[in-house]
Amino acid sequence: MNEAELAAGLPSTAQYQYAQRVGNQLFIAGQVPHDRHGQVVGLEDPSAQALQCLSNLNAVLAVHGFSASDVRHLVVYVVGEQANLSAAWKAVAESFDGQVPPATLLGVARLGYTDQLVEIHATVIKA
C-alpha cells in the first residue's frame, strides 16, 4: 500500500499491495467492494458491490498512470445464485458502456470478506 492509493480513497490493506507495475503491465490485486474506511458497500446487493469494485479498480489504475482502456481482461467473481451473477454483470456492462473487454463471469461459493458478494480482477497492459 502506498500513500497515493490512500489519497485516492482506497482503504488500507493488510499484508499486500494493491498493484505493482512491471513495464507496460499493471498487476492488480482483485478489487473488493470496500469503501475508503474498509467497510463492505452494498450489503446483499451484487450490483452495488460490482460498482464499488470497479470504482476501486479505476482508482488503482489512475494512481499508477493507467486507465480503463488499458484493461485487457476481467474476471468477475460472484457469490450466490444466477440472479446475483446477472446483477453484477449488468453493472459491469453498464460501467463499460456495453464495451466490456474480454471477460469471465464466475459463480463462487464464497469470497475473502464477510458479506462480500463480488470481486473483480483485471489484466492491465498499456499499448
C-alpha atoms as an extended CHARMM CRD file, in Angstrom:
* protein
*
       127  EXT
         1         1  MET       CA              0.0000000000        0.0000000000        0.0000000000  PROA      1               0.0000000000
         2         2  ASN       CA              1.2620000000        3.4400000000       -0.7470000000  PROA      2               0.0000000000
         3         3  GLU       CA              0.2430000000        6.9860000000        0.1420000000  PROA      3               0.0000000000
         4         4  ALA       CA             -1.0490000000        7.7050000000       -3.3810000000  PROA      4               0.0000000000
         5         5  GLU       CA             -3.5390000000        4.8310000000       -3.1120000000  PROA      5               0.0000000000
         6         6  LEU       CA             -4.7270000000        6.0370000000        0.3000000000  PROA      6               0.0000000000
         7         7  ALA       CA             -5.0510000000        9.5840000000       -1.0550000000  PROA      7               0.0000000000
         8         8  ALA       CA             -7.1260000000        8.2090000000       -3.9490000000  PROA      8               0.0000000000
         9         9  GLY       CA             -9.6760000000        6.9260000000       -1.4170000000  PROA      9               0.0000000000
        10        10  LEU       CA             -8.7180000000        3.2680000000       -1.2790000000  PROA      10              0.0000000000
        11        11  PRO       CA             -8.8560000000        1.5680000000        2.1080000000  PROA      11              0.0000000000
        12        12  SER       CA             -5.7020000000        0.4090000000        3.7990000000  PROA      12              0.0000000000
        13        13  THR       CA             -4.7840000000       -3.2010000000        3.0390000000  PROA      13              0.0000000000
        14        14  ALA       CA             -3.1140000000       -5.6610000000        5.3430000000  PROA      14              0.0000000000
        15        15  GLN       CA             -0.1050000000       -7.6200000000        4.1630000000  PROA      15              0.0000000000
        16        16  TYR       CA             -0.3880000000       -6.9810000000        0.4210000000  PROA      16              0.0000000000
        17        17  GLN       CA             -0.0660000000       -4.3070000000       -2.2400000000  PROA      17              0.0000000000
        18        18  TYR       CA             -2.9020000000       -3.1010000000       -4.4370000000  PROA      18              0.0000000000
        19        19  ALA       CA             -0.7520000000       -3.1450000000       -7.5470000000  PROA      19              0.0000000000
        20        20  GLN       CA              2.7120000000       -3.4430000000       -8.9570000000  PROA      20              0.0000000000
        21        21  ARG       CA              3.8060000000       -2.0230000000      -12.2880000000  PROA      21              0.0000000000
        22        22  VAL       CA              6.2010000000       -4.0280000000      -14.4520000000  PROA      22              0.0000000000
        23        23  GLY       CA              6.9930000000       -2.2390000000      -17.6960000000  PROA      23              0.0000000000
        24        24  ASN       CA              3.7490000000       -1.6070000000      -19.5490000000  PROA      24              0.0000000000
        25        25  GLN       CA              1.7640000000       -4.0140000000      -17.3530000000  PROA      25              0.0000000000
        26        26  LEU       CA             -0.0060000000       -3.4360000000      -14.0630000000  PROA      26              0.0000000000
        27        27  PHE       CA             -0.5520000000       -6.4280000000      -11.8030000000  PROA      27              0.0000000000
        28        28  ILE       CA             -3.5730000000       -5.6310000000       -9.6260000000  PROA      28              0.0000000000
        29        29  ALA       CA             -4.9850000000       -7.4930000000       -6.6490000000  PROA      29              0.0000000000
        30        30  GLY       CA             -8.6390000000       -8.4570000000       -7.0540000000  PROA      30              0.0000000000
        31        31  GLN       CA            -10.7340000000       -5.4320000000       -6.1530000000  PROA      31              0.0000000000
        32        32  VAL       CA            -13.2780000000       -5.8420000000       -3.3900000000  PROA      32              0.0000000000
        33        33  PRO       CA            -16.3780000000       -3.7760000000       -2.5470000000  PROA      33              0.0000000000
        34        34  HSD       CA            -14.8220000000       -1.7710000000        0.2910000000  PROA      34              0.0000000000
        35        35  ASP       CA            -15.1890000000        1.9670000000        0.7670000000  PROA      35              0.0000000000
        36        36  ARG       CA            -12.3360000000        4.1880000000        1.9290000000  PROA      36              0.0000000000
        37        37  HSD       CA            -12.9950000000        3.0940000000        5.5330000000  PROA      37              0.0000000000
        38        38  GLY       CA            -12.6790000000       -0.6100000000        4.7150000000  PROA      38              0.0000000000
        39        39  GLN       CA            -16.4120000000       -1.2720000000        5.0440000000  PROA      39              0.0000000000
        40        40  VAL       CA            -18.2780000000       -3.5360000000        2.6150000000  PROA      40              0.0000000000
        41        41  VAL       CA            -20.5790000000       -1.4740000000        0.3930000000  PROA      41              0.0000000000
        42        42  GLY       CA            -23.9570000000       -2.7320000000       -0.8360000000  PROA      42              0.0000000000
        43        43  LEU       CA            -24.7810000000       -5.4880000000        1.6130000000  PROA      43              0.0000000000
        44        44  GLU       CA            -26.7580000000       -8.1650000000       -0.2480000000  PROA      44              0.0000000000
        45        45  ASP       CA            -26.5770000000       -6.0660000000       -3.4540000000  PROA      45              0.0000000000
        46        46  PRO       CA            -24.2650000000       -7.5630000000       -6.0990000000  PROA      46              0.0000000000
        47        47  SER       CA            -24.8190000000       -4.6280000000       -8.4510000000  PROA      47              0.0000000000
        48        48  ALA       CA            -23.6950000000       -2.0600000000       -5.8610000000  PROA      48              0.0000000000
        49        49  GLN       CA            -20.7480000000       -4.2480000000       -4.9260000000  PROA      49              0.0000000000
        50        50  ALA       CA            -19.6620000000       -4.6100000000       -8.5550000000  PROA      50              0.0000000000
        51        51  LEU       CA            -19.8020000000       -0.8350000000       -8.9730000000  PROA      51              0.0000000000
        52        52  GLN       CA            -17.6670000000       -0.3350000000       -5.8460000000  PROA      52              0.0000000000
        53        53  CYS       CA            -15.1360000000       -2.9090000000       -7.1000000000  PROA      53              0.0000000000
        54        54  LEU       CA            -14.9350000000       -1.0580000000      -10.4160000000  PROA      54              0.0000000000
        55        55  SER       CA            -14.6080000000        2.2960000000       -8.6640000000  PROA      55              0.0000000000
        56        56  ASN       CA            -11.6960000000        0.9070000000       -6.6740000000  PROA      56              0.0000000000
        57        57  LEU       CA            -10.2000000000       -0.5850000000       -9.8340000000  PROA      57              0.0000000000
        58        58  ASN       CA            -10.3880000000        2.7690000000      -11.6060000000  PROA      58              0.0000000000
        59        59  ALA       CA             -8.7130000000        4.4690000000       -8.6400000000  PROA      59              0.0000000000
        60        60  VAL       CA             -5.8440000000        1.9550000000       -8.6940000000  PROA      60              0.0000000000
        61        61  LEU       CA             -5.4770000000        2.3760000000      -12.4510000000  PROA      61              0.0000000000
        62        62  ALA       CA             -5.3040000000        6.1630000000      -12.1620000000  PROA      62              0.0000000000
        63        63  VAL       CA             -2.7890000000        6.1040000000       -9.3110000000  PROA      63              0.0000000000
        64        64  HSD       CA             -0.4260000000        4.0700000000      -11.4600000000  PROA      64              0.0000000000
        65        65  GLY       CA             -0.9250000000        6.0190000000      -14.6980000000  PROA      65              0.0000000000
        66        66  PHE       CA             -3.3150000000        3.6120000000      -16.4100000000  PROA      66              0.0000000000
        67        67  SER       CA             -6.9520000000        3.9080000000      -17.4830000000  PROA      67              0.0000000000
        68        68  ALA       CA             -9.9380000000        1.6480000000      -18.1160000000  PROA      68              0.0000000000
        69        69  SER       CA             -8.9430000000        1.4990000000      -21.7940000000  PROA      69              0.0000000000
        70        70  ASP       CA             -5.8020000000       -0.3940000000      -20.6950000000  PROA      70              0.0000000000
        71        71  VAL       CA             -7.8690000000       -3.2330000000      -19.1880000000  PROA      71              0.0000000000
        72        72  ARG       CA             -7.4060000000       -6.2670000000      -21.4410000000  PROA      72              0.0000000000
        73        73  HSD       CA             -9.3480000000       -8.8980000000      -19.4880000000  PROA      73              0.0000000000
        74        74  LEU       CA            -11.6900000000       -9.0270000000      -16.4930000000  PROA      74              0.0000000000
        75        75  VAL       CA            -12.6380000000      -11.8290000000      -14.1410000000  PROA      75              0.0000000000
        76        76  VAL       CA            -15.7830000000      -11.1490000000      -12.1190000000  PROA      76              0.0000000000
        77        77  TYR       CA            -16.3230000000      -13.4560000000       -9.1460000000  PROA      77              0.0000000000
        78        78  VAL       CA            -19.8510000000      -13.5290000000       -7.7000000000  PROA      78              0.0000000000
        79        79  VAL       CA            -21.2880000000      -15.4020000000       -4.7110000000  PROA      79              0.0000000000
        80        80  GLY       CA            -24.8570000000      -16.6620000000       -4.9850000000  PROA      80              0.0000000000
        81        81  GLU       CA            -27.4360000000      -17.7350000000       -7.4760000000  PROA      81              0.0000000000
        82        82  GLN       CA            -27.8570000000      -16.7490000000      -11.1300000000  PROA      82              0.0000000000
        83        83  ALA       CA            -29.6830000000      -13.5340000000      -10.1940000000  PROA      83              0.0000000000
        84        84  ASN       CA            -26.5500000000      -12.3000000000       -8.3850000000  PROA      84              0.0000000000
        85        85  LEU       CA            -24.3560000000      -13.1000000000      -11.3780000000  PROA      85              0.0000000000
        86        86  SER       CA            -26.7600000000      -11.3180000000      -13.7170000000  PROA      86              0.0000000000
        87        87  ALA       CA            -26.9690000000       -8.2340000000      -11.4860000000  PROA      87              0.0000000000
        88        88  ALA       CA            -23.1900000000       -7.9690000000      -11.1370000000  PROA      88              0.0000000000
        89        89  TRP       CA            -22.6740000000       -8.4630000000      -14.8680000000  PROA      89              0.0000000000
        90        90  LYS       CA            -25.2490000000       -5.7980000000      -15.7310000000  PROA      90              0.0000000000
        91        91  ALA       CA            -23.3590000000       -3.2960000000      -13.5480000000  PROA      91              0.0000000000
        92        92  VAL       CA            -20.0610000000       -4.2260000000      -15.2190000000  PROA      92              0.0000000000
        93        93  ALA       CA            -21.5210000000       -3.9010000000      -18.7260000000  PROA      93              0.0000000000
        94        94  GLU       CA            -23.0600000000       -0.5200000000      -17.9200000000  PROA      94              0.0000000000
        95        95  SER       CA            -19.7820000000        0.7200000000      -16.4370000000  PROA      95              0.0000000000
        96        96  PHE       CA            -18.0010000000       -0.0930000000      -19.6990000000  PROA      96              0.0000000000
        97        97  ASP       CA            -20.8380000000        1.4120000000      -21.7910000000  PROA      97              0.0000000000
        98        98  GLY       CA            -21.5620000000       -2.0350000000      -23.2170000000  PROA      98              0.0000000000
        99        99  GLN       CA            -17.9690000000       -2.4070000000      -24.4760000000  PROA      99              0.0000000000
       100       100  VAL       CA            -16.6200000000       -4.7960000000      -21.8460000000  PROA      100             0.0000000000
       101       101  PRO       CA            -13.1370000000       -6.1250000000      -22.5930000000  PROA      101             0.0000000000
       102       102  PRO       CA            -12.8370000000       -9.9100000000      -22.8100000000  PROA      102             0.0000000000
       103       103  ALA       CA            -14.2070000000      -11.1850000000      -19.5110000000  PROA      103             0.0000000000
       104       104  THR       CA            -15.0420000000      -14.2310000000      -17.4390000000  PROA      104             0.0000000000
       105       105  LEU       CA            -18.0080000000      -14.3120000000      -15.0540000000  PROA      105             0.0000000000
       106       106  LEU       CA            -17.6920000000      -16.9520000000      -12.3300000000  PROA      106             0.0000000000
       107       107  GLY       CA            -20.0650000000      -18.1020000000       -9.6230000000  PROA      107             0.0000000000
       108       108  VAL       CA            -18.1830000000      -18.9810000000       -6.4470000000  PROA      108             0.0000000000
       109       109  ALA       CA            -19.0760000000      -20.3630000000       -3.0150000000  PROA      109             0.0000000000
       110       110  ARG       CA            -17.5050000000      -17.5140000000       -1.0200000000  PROA      110             0.0000000000
       111       111  LEU       CA            -15.0070000000      -14.6960000000       -1.1380000000  PROA      111             0.0000000000
       112       112  GLY       CA            -12.4730000000      -13.3160000000        1.3330000000  PROA      112             0.0000000000
       113       113  TYR       CA            -14.5940000000      -10.9650000000        3.4320000000  PROA      113             0.0000000000
       114       114  THR       CA            -17.8080000000      -11.4190000000        5.3920000000  PROA      114             0.0000000000
       115       115  ASP       CA            -20.7840000000      -10.1040000000        3.3410000000  PROA      115             0.0000000000
       116       116  GLN       CA            -18.6600000000       -9.8500000000        0.1760000000  PROA      116             0.0000000000
       117       117  LEU       CA            -20.5510000000      -10.9610000000       -2.9300000000  PROA      117             0.0000000000
       118       118  VAL       CA            -18.3160000000       -9.6150000000       -5.7180000000  PROA      118             0.0000000000
       119       119  GLU       CA            -14.6120000000       -9.3410000000       -6.5190000000  PROA      119             0.0000000000
       120       120  ILE       CA            -13.1550000000       -8.1280000000       -9.8020000000  PROA      120             0.0000000000
       121       121  HSD       CA             -9.7120000000       -8.9210000000      -11.1700000000  PROA      121             0.0000000000
       122       122  ALA       CA             -8.2340000000       -7.2130000000      -14.2200000000  PROA      122             0.0000000000
       123       123  THR       CA             -5.3440000000       -7.8800000000      -16.5650000000  PROA      123             0.0000000000
       124       124  VAL       CA             -3.9430000000       -4.4680000000      -17.4590000000  PROA      124             0.0000000000
       125       125  ILE       CA             -1.4900000000       -3.7000000000      -20.2720000000  PROA      125             0.0000000000
       126       126  LYS       CA             -0.7260000000       -0.2860000000      -21.7310000000  PROA      126             0.0000000000
       127       127  ALA       CA             -0.3650000000       -0.4800000000      -25.5070000000  PROA      127             0.0000000000
